[in-house]
C-alpha cells in the first residue's frame, strides 16, 4: 500500500522533491546495509529519469526506504500547506 501511494504521488512532485526522495531512499538503504550513511552524490538526472529511478527503487526497496521516501513527501506537503 505504501509503495503504491508513493508511486502515484511522486508523479506530480517537482524535480527538487524527487531529488530529495531519491536521496532519502539511498541514505536509508546505506544505513540498513552498512549501519551508517556514507557520502553519496546524487547523479545529474532529468525529472523523468528521477521518476523512473524512484519507481524502480520502490519495487526493490525495504520498508525503511519506502518510509524514508514517505517522510520526505509528507514533510513537503506540510510545508506547502503552511505556505498558503
C-alpha positions as CSV (number, residue, x, y, z in Angstrom):
1,X,0.0,0.0,0.0
2,X,2.7,2.5,1.0
3,X,4.7,1.8,-2.2
4,X,1.6,2.2,-4.4
5,X,0.8,5.5,-2.7
6,X,4.4,6.7,-3.3
7,X,4.3,5.6,-6.9
8,X,1.2,7.7,-7.6
9,X,2.3,10.7,-5.5
10,X,5.8,11.0,-6.9
11,X,4.5,11.6,-10.4
12,X,3.1,15.0,-9.5
13,X,6.1,16.2,-7.5
14,X,8.7,18.7,-8.6
15,X,12.2,17.9,-9.7
16,X,13.6,19.0,-6.4
17,X,11.2,16.9,-4.4
18,X,12.1,13.9,-6.5
19,X,15.8,14.5,-5.8
20,X,15.0,14.7,-2.0
21,X,13.1,11.4,-2.2
22,X,15.9,9.6,-4.0
23,X,18.5,11.0,-1.6
24,X,16.4,9.8,1.4
25,X,15.9,6.4,-0.1
26,X,19.6,6.0,-0.7
27,X,20.5,7.1,2.8
28,X,18.0,4.7,4.3
29,X,19.5,1.9,2.1
30,X,23.0,2.7,3.2
31,X,22.0,2.8,6.8
32,X,20.3,-0.6,6.5
33,X,23.2,-2.2,4.7
34,X,26.2,-0.6,6.4
35,X,24.8,0.7,9.7
36,X,25.6,4.3,8.7
37,X,25.2,6.6,5.8
38,X,28.3,7.2,3.6
39,X,28.8,10.1,1.3
40,X,26.8,9.8,-1.9
41,X,26.4,12.3,-4.7
42,X,23.1,12.4,-6.5
43,X,23.9,11.9,-10.2
44,X,22.6,14.5,-12.6
45,X,19.3,13.3,-13.9
46,X,16.3,14.8,-15.7
47,X,13.0,14.8,-13.9
48,X,11.8,11.7,-15.9
49,X,15.0,9.8,-15.1
50,X,14.5,10.6,-11.4
51,X,10.9,9.3,-11.7
52,X,12.0,6.1,-13.4
53,X,14.8,5.5,-10.8
54,X,12.5,6.1,-7.8
55,X,9.8,3.8,-9.2
56,X,12.5,1.1,-9.9
57,X,13.9,1.5,-6.4
58,X,10.4,1.3,-4.8
59,X,9.9,-2.1,-6.4
60,X,13.1,-3.3,-4.7
61,X,13.0,-1.2,-1.5
62,X,12.9,-2.2,2.1
63,X,10.2,-0.8,4.3
64,X,12.7,1.6,5.8
65,X,13.5,3.0,2.4
66,X,9.8,3.4,1.5
67,X,9.1,5.0,4.9
68,X,12.0,7.5,4.3
69,X,10.5,8.5,1.0
70,X,7.1,8.9,2.5
71,X,8.5,11.2,5.3
72,X,10.1,13.5,2.6
73,X,6.8,13.7,0.7
74,X,4.8,14.3,3.9
75,X,7.2,17.0,5.0
76,X,6.9,18.7,1.6
77,X,3.1,18.5,1.8
78,X,3.1,20.1,5.3
79,X,5.4,22.9,4.1
80,X,3.1,23.6,1.2
81,X,0.1,23.8,3.4
82,X,1.9,26.2,5.8
83,X,2.8,28.5,2.9
84,X,-0.8,29.0,1.9
